[in-house]
Amino acid sequence: MSEYILNTSELAEKAELLHAGDRVILSGTVYTSRDAAHKRIVKLIAEGGELPFDLKGACIYYAGPTPAPAGLPIGSCGPTTSGRMDPFAPLLLDNGLAAMIGKGGRNKDVCDAIIRNKAVYLCAVGGAGALAAKCVEKCEEIAFFDLGCESVKHIEIKNFPLVVGIDCHGGTMFASAD
């Protein structure tokens, strides 16, 4: 297994270098989004509406950060179970999404979309939201404010440790893609 130090802006072009099990130390712009926000984004795509952020080359972190304590940019910011986003992920990938960060396996449709779009699925350590928050330098709520912690946020991360869960070659860390 290899280790890569990458910026999120490089994920689209470097995805083909990554293989399941590789370690990635990631910095750059990430957008938080969970199932409720994904549902709204998919609806906006279907209606031709304006998206809260450009999907092309973007990285989504499946997280619903808690409010920031005094003096910090964010509260606990651990990954949520990625499978809840499986109904929406293929469309987002087909519209340019370069990477997703979460925890747990993905279904076959998502795996196929990762391969088709030369994208990558990165895994964060579950149950370590307070530690993940230490990698967040900036957080700004940008869309779907009524969703509270599940609103879409623009976050800037630095040196976030991740593992490639599913690569664009069909490799996976998971026993089964279903």
C-alpha positions as CSV (number, residue, x, y, z in Angstrom):
1,M,0.0,0.0,0.0
2,S,1.1,3.5,-0.8
3,E,0.6,6.9,1.0
4,Y,-0.3,10.1,-0.9
5,I,-0.4,13.6,0.3
6,L,-3.0,15.3,-1.9
7,N,-5.1,18.4,-2.2
8,T,-8.8,18.0,-3.0
9,S,-8.2,19.9,-6.2
10,E,-6.0,17.0,-7.4
11,L,-8.4,14.2,-6.7
12,A,-9.9,14.1,-10.2
13,E,-6.6,13.9,-12.0
14,K,-4.9,11.6,-9.4
15,A,-7.7,9.2,-8.8
16,E,-6.2,6.6,-11.2
17,L,-3.0,6.5,-9.1
18,L,-5.0,5.4,-6.0
19,H,-5.8,1.8,-5.1
20,A,-8.0,0.3,-2.4
21,G,-6.1,0.3,0.9
22,D,-3.8,3.3,0.0
23,R,-3.5,6.0,2.7
24,V,-4.3,9.6,1.7
25,I,-3.5,12.7,3.7
26,L,-6.0,15.2,2.3
27,S,-6.1,18.9,2.5
28,G,-8.3,21.5,0.6
29,T,-12.0,22.2,0.1
30,V,-14.7,19.6,1.0
31,Y,-18.5,20.0,1.2
32,T,-20.5,18.2,3.9
33,S,-23.7,16.6,2.7
34,R,-25.9,13.8,4.0
35,D,-29.0,12.1,2.8
36,A,-31.5,15.0,3.3
37,A,-29.2,17.4,1.4
38,H,-28.4,14.8,-1.3
39,K,-32.1,14.5,-1.9
40,R,-32.4,18.2,-2.5
41,I,-29.3,18.3,-4.7
42,V,-30.7,15.5,-6.9
43,K,-34.0,17.4,-7.2
44,L,-32.1,20.6,-8.2
45,I,-30.3,18.6,-10.9
46,A,-33.6,17.2,-12.2
47,E,-35.2,20.7,-12.3
48,G,-32.1,22.4,-13.8
49,G,-31.7,24.5,-10.6
50,E,-28.6,26.1,-9.3
51,L,-26.6,23.8,-7.1
52,P,-25.1,25.0,-3.8
53,F,-21.6,24.2,-5.1
54,D,-20.0,23.0,-8.4
55,L,-19.9,19.3,-8.5
56,K,-17.2,19.2,-11.1
57,G,-14.1,17.9,-9.3
58,A,-15.7,18.3,-5.9
59,C,-15.3,16.2,-2.8
60,I,-18.2,15.5,-0.5
61,Y,-17.8,14.4,3.1
62,Y,-20.7,12.5,4.5
63,A,-20.9,14.3,7.8
64,G,-23.3,16.4,9.9
65,P,-20.9,18.4,12.0
66,T,-22.0,19.6,15.4
67,P,-22.0,23.3,16.3
68,A,-18.5,24.8,16.9
69,P,-17.4,25.4,20.4
70,A,-16.0,28.8,21.2
71,G,-12.8,29.5,19.3
72,L,-13.0,26.5,17.0
73,P,-14.3,26.4,13.4
74,I,-16.4,23.2,13.9
75,G,-17.6,20.8,16.5
76,S,-17.4,17.0,16.2
77,C,-17.2,16.1,12.5
78,G,-17.1,12.3,12.1
79,P,-18.2,10.4,9.0
80,T,-21.7,9.0,8.7
81,T,-22.7,5.7,7.1
82,S,-22.2,6.1,3.3
83,G,-24.8,3.6,2.2
84,R,-27.6,6.1,3.0
85,M,-26.2,8.2,0.1
86,D,-26.1,5.3,-2.4
87,P,-29.4,6.1,-4.1
88,F,-28.0,9.6,-5.0
89,A,-24.3,9.0,-5.5
90,P,-24.3,7.7,-9.1
91,L,-26.0,10.8,-10.4
92,L,-23.6,13.1,-8.5
93,L,-20.6,11.2,-9.8
94,D,-22.1,11.3,-13.4
95,N,-22.3,15.1,-12.9
96,G,-18.6,15.5,-12.1
97,L,-18.2,14.6,-8.4
98,A,-14.5,13.4,-8.0
99,A,-14.6,12.0,-4.5
100,M,-16.7,11.0,-1.5
101,I,-15.6,10.6,2.1
102,G,-17.5,8.4,4.5
103,K,-17.5,5.1,6.2
104,G,-18.7,1.6,5.3
105,G,-19.3,-0.2,2.0
106,R,-21.2,1.0,-1.1
107,N,-23.6,-0.8,-3.4
108,K,-22.8,-2.1,-6.9
109,D,-24.4,1.0,-8.6
110,V,-22.1,3.3,-6.7
111,C,-19.0,1.1,-7.4
112,D,-19.9,1.1,-11.1
113,A,-20.3,4.9,-11.1
114,I,-16.9,5.3,-9.3
115,I,-15.2,3.2,-12.1
116,R,-17.2,4.9,-14.9
117,N,-16.2,8.4,-13.7
118,K,-12.7,7.6,-12.6
119,A,-13.6,8.8,-9.1
120,V,-12.6,7.6,-5.6
121,Y,-14.3,6.7,-2.3
122,L,-12.2,7.6,0.7
123,C,-12.9,6.2,4.2
124,A,-12.5,8.1,7.5
125,V,-12.3,6.5,10.9
126,G,-15.8,6.2,12.4
127,G,-16.3,7.2,16.0
128,A,-13.5,9.7,15.9
129,G,-15.4,12.9,15.1
130,A,-13.6,15.0,17.6
131,L,-10.3,14.0,16.1
132,A,-11.5,14.6,12.6
133,A,-12.6,18.1,13.6
134,K,-8.9,18.9,14.4
135,C,-8.3,18.7,10.7
136,V,-10.9,21.4,9.9
137,E,-9.5,24.9,9.6
138,K,-12.6,26.7,8.3
139,C,-16.3,25.9,8.1
140,E,-19.1,27.9,6.5
141,E,-22.7,26.9,6.1
142,I,-23.7,27.4,2.4
143,A,-27.0,25.8,1.7
144,F,-30.2,24.2,3.1
145,F,-29.9,26.0,6.4
146,D,-33.1,24.5,7.7
147,L,-31.4,21.1,7.9
148,G,-29.3,22.2,10.9
149,C,-26.3,20.0,11.3
150,E,-27.1,18.3,8.0
151,S,-27.0,21.6,6.0
152,V,-24.4,21.8,3.3
153,K,-21.1,23.3,4.6
154,H,-18.0,24.4,2.9
155,I,-15.1,23.2,5.0
156,E,-11.3,23.6,4.6
157,I,-9.4,20.6,5.8
158,K,-5.7,20.1,6.4
159,N,-3.9,16.8,6.7
160,F,-7.1,14.7,7.1
161,P,-6.0,11.0,7.3
162,L,-8.1,8.7,5.0
163,V,-7.9,5.3,3.4
164,V,-9.0,4.5,-0.2
165,G,-12.1,2.3,0.2
166,I,-13.0,1.9,-3.4
167,D,-10.9,2.9,-6.3
168,C,-11.6,3.6,-10.0
169,H,-10.1,0.3,-11.1
170,G,-12.7,-1.7,-9.2
171,G,-10.6,-2.4,-6.2
172,T,-12.4,-2.4,-2.8
173,M,-11.5,-2.8,0.9
174,F,-14.9,-4.3,1.4
175,A,-15.8,-8.0,1.1
176,S,-18.8,-7.3,-1.2
177,A,-19.9,-4.4,-3.2
178,D,-23.6,-5.1,-2.4
